[in-house]
């Protein structure tokens, strides 16, 4: 999952706001959460903000049911799924917590508040997206 800006000012507008953060309105589903599609992370209806994930497998139906949970793909990787996406550094990803569940090693609140300073200090091998374009 990615999408927290390195600039804390941007995160204040989208993630760290006191009176209702900006959010994107849900779009109608056009396809399932298949391998290679990108979906916004969400915590309910019309709550999409800046965080996105790439489906590394087919996650629409059992056992993941992302389609039924409101995750709507908006894009897909058209090339480089095996040679580029799999090269993204995943060492800071989900790990088993002491309580037995999964937890991310990145504190999203601190990442949003401190931005690049927090990320480069604690996660020096983190992969970054420097540019993106709509094709």
Secondary structure, DSSP 8 states (H G I E B T S, - for coil): -B---SSHHHHHHHTS-SS----B------S---TTEEEE--SSTT-B-S-EEE-SS--SSTTT-TTTTT--EEEE--S-TTTTGGGS--TTSEEE-TTSSEEESS-HHHHHHHTHHHHHHH-TT----------
